[in-house]
């Protein structure tokens, strides 16, 4: 921990990094970028040495890629908080589909996407301030995992012990897979 290595520099003038995700399967870094002048966003894939590999989801819909994850099938999943979208690109970076979690209404509450994660069954979990919902790999609604009693801003799924970690003001975990399978 005594050596500092810069592997990513702002070569894209105007682009601001918002988020980063390290892929456990490839070791690549996915960096969410935003260009405020024209309200555009993109996700860059970089290898471990910091060399640019590809651009994923460069468009106006994904203008604020705040949260990024990668599904077990290689799909890249991005939560664009300010645009209220979740976008999915296939392994090669090509756009696959998008959805607004707010369309899956729970009572009078709408979910504005923040933290996201995936599970070994390729399901996608998306959290908002007071809810966590699960969709399948194609964006079809499965269930709400938490309701308004909880606060959620960030998520992580532990594949080894099947716990869903949920955080905002404190971290809590929930036995997850038995709920969806």
C-alpha positions, 0 to 999 in steps of 0.5 A, a space after each residue: 500500500 506504499 506505492 501509488 499507481 495512476 492508471 487512468 487520466 482524464 484524456 477525454 477533455 470535458 468528461 468527468 468520471 462518476 463511478 467505477 466498477 471492477 469486474 471480478 471475471 475479467 479484472 477490467 474497470 468500468 468507469 462511468 463518465 459524464 459530459 456536462 456541456 451536452 448532458 451525455 454519458 458513457 461507460 469506458 472499459 479499461 484493462 488493469 493497466 488502464 488501457 482503453 478497451 471499449 466505450 459502452 452505452 454512450 448516449 443521452 439517456 445514460 447521461 449520469 451513469 452513477 452506479 455500474 455492475 456487470 452480470 454473470 453473463 457479461 451484461 453491463 448494467 448502469 443506473 442513470 440516477 438523474 434520468 431515472 433509467 437502468 440501461 443494459 448493454 451486452 458483453 460486447 458493449 451493444 445496447 440491449 434494453 433499458 427500463 424505468 424502475 418507477 413503472 413498477 409502482 409499489 403503492 404510492 411509492 416510485 423507485 428512482 434508481 440508485 445502487 444496483 447489483 446482480 446475483 448468480 441467477 442473473 437477476 438485477 437488483 435496483 434500489 431507491 431511497 426506500 425500496 429494493 426491487 428485483 428484475 430478471 436479466 431481461 428487465 422483467 419485474 420479479 418482486 420487491 425485496 424491501 419496502 418503505 421501512 428500509 432505506 437503500 442507496 447502495 447494494 452488493 450481493 455476496 454470491 458465497 453466502 447469498 446475502 444482499 448487503 443494503 446501505 444508506 445510513 447503516 449497512 444491513 444484510 438480508 438472506 436473499 436467494 431463498 426469497 427469489 428462487 
